[in-house]
Every structure is written in C-alpha cells, then in structure tokens.
Amino acid sequence: MSQKVAQISLLLVLGFSISSLAQLNVAKEAQTNGPADTTFRIATINMQQTILASNEGRRDFEALNLKFEPKEAELKRLSEEIDGLKKQLDTQQSMLNDEARGKLVTLIESKQKSLDRATQDAQEDFESQRRELVNKLLTKLAPIVQKYFNDNHYSLLLDTSQPWPQGPVVMASTATDITQQVLEAYNTVSGVPALAPSNNAAKPAKPPTTKPAVPQKQ
C-alpha cells in the first residue's frame, strides 16, 4: 500500500516480538556421533532482516501491499471528501443559517465516523493477514536456521532484530552475525527468484491510517 502502506512494523512488520522469535527453538545442541565438542560458540542473527530481505519475504510482503492498495485508495477518497466538506464549512460558515450549518456539521461527523470504522476494519484485516504471513515465513525459516546452527556447532543463538533494551543483545561483534549466511541458505531452499529492485519490496507492510478531526457544532 502507499507509503505504500508499506512502511509492515513488520514490525514485521512485521511485529517481530521476542516471544514469536523464541518459538524457533534454534538453540538445541548439535547431535553428533563423534566426541562432544566442548567449544562454546555464540552466534547472532537479525531474524527480521532475514525474513524481510529474503526473496520469498520480499515477494509476499509486496503482494500484501498491493492487495490493500484499493482499500487505501477508497479510504483516501473518503478522507478527501471529508476535507472538502470541512473546507466548505469554513468558507461558508458566515453565510449559513443555523439549520444549514448544523446539517453540514452532522454530515461531516457521519462521514468521519464511517471513515474511522472503515479504517479500523482495514487495519485489523491487514494485521491479521500480516501475522499469518509472518508465521508462515517463520515456519519455513526455522528449520533452515536450525540446520545452520547444528552444522556449524553453535552453542547459543541470539536474535538482534530489536535493539537493547527491547532485545536481549547489548553489544555483539559483526564476526558473530550469521544473518547473511542464513539468508542465502533460505533463498536457495525456497527457490524463489530475486525480485527486481523496488521501493517497497524489502519493507514491512503498514496498514492505512487517518487523522480524524471532526468539527464541533457552532
């Protein structure tokens, strides 16, 4: 959607809460037939970036944005209609009698309420579909993260999607970051081709919003 309805506080948009990401359960020890590796290895990964920058994530979030563009256009049209009525009230107020002014104010209030309800419904519908998309992508990503974790004999994996203190990581060296490696593995497994560069493809979707301002009766 405009501003493409695009800017998905994915989060995740999306959205990506620590509790959701914790469900990945990627911190299991690798199971090997040989002697146990006693080296304690720590890695970090930006789960939000991995999903948003993946070919599949970019494709699916762009599709979600496009799906809601007609609704956004409808809300924008109604908002502009209300703005026009408000302007009419401002410019003609001195020429209107009490009855005419009251009718115009009532009409504006009625349309504003309709806009508010429609916007709330659109936001709730959008958020529901966004959550479903995030869960689907996380489900596909989890075993890829798990495999990379096991294959490289890590002992602990931390998510850096949210900066401290919202997230668990205060500081981490770039040497511990495996985001790019997992992203490449995800793209290979998904088989989804890379998309052409786009202003919205790698951004989390964001539902439409309005700024209700209902004039008061004089």
Secondary structure, 3 states (H helix, E strand, C coil): CCCCCCCCCCCCCCCCCHHHHHCCCCCCCCCCCCCCCCCCCEEEECHHHHHHHCHHHHHHHHHHHHHCHHHHHHHHHHHHHHHHHHHHHHHHHHHCCHHHHHHHHHHHHHHHHHHHHHHHHHHHHHHHHHHHHHHHHHHHHHHHHHHHHHHCCCCEEEECCCCCCCCCCCCCCHHHECHHHHHHHHHHHHCCCCCCCCCCCCCCCCCCCCCCCCCCCC
